């Protein structure tokens, strides 16, 4: 999926969301999600960006 995402080879949008490739400090699940950007708010923002917006006619 990462290959398809980077090459834009599919007729659909693909967004890779996951834990970055670095050491994540110990902490609560909530703290780790905040550090890696895997919060519900960020996920919602990323998903909304994938949804095509309807164009308004002038």
C-alpha positions in Angstrom: 0.0 0.0 0.0 2.9 2.4 0.7 4.1 1.9 -2.9 0.7 2.6 -4.4 0.3 5.6 -2.1 3.7 7.1 -3.2 3.2 6.4 -6.9 -0.5 7.3 -7.2 -1.1 4.1 -9.2 -4.6 3.4 -8.0 -7.8 5.2 -9.0 -8.5 5.6 -5.3 -6.8 7.7 -2.6 -4.5 5.8 -0.3 -3.1 7.4 2.9 -0.6 5.6 5.0 -1.1 6.4 8.7 1.0 4.6 11.4 3.6 4.8 14.0 6.7 6.6 12.7 10.0 4.7 12.6 11.7 6.0 15.7 11.8 5.0 19.4 8.7 6.1 21.2 9.2 6.9 24.8 7.4 4.9 27.5 4.2 6.3 28.8 0.5 5.8 28.8 -1.3 4.7 25.6 -2.7 8.2 25.4 0.7 9.8 25.7 2.2 7.5 23.1 -0.6 8.2 20.6 -0.2 12.0 21.2 3.6 11.7 20.5 3.1 9.7 17.3 0.2 11.7 16.1 -2.3 8.9 16.2 -5.0 10.8 18.0 -8.7 10.7 17.0 -8.5 14.4 16.1 -5.6 13.9 13.7 -7.2 10.8 12.2 -10.4 12.6 11.5 -8.5 15.5 9.9 -6.6 13.0 7.7 -9.8 11.2 6.7 -11.6 14.5 5.8 -8.7 15.5 3.6 -9.3 12.3 1.5 -12.9 12.9 0.9 -13.5 14.9 -2.3 -15.4 18.1 -1.8 -18.3 19.0 -4.0 -17.7 22.0 -6.2 -20.2 24.8 -5.9 -21.4 26.5 -9.1 -21.0 30.2 -9.3 
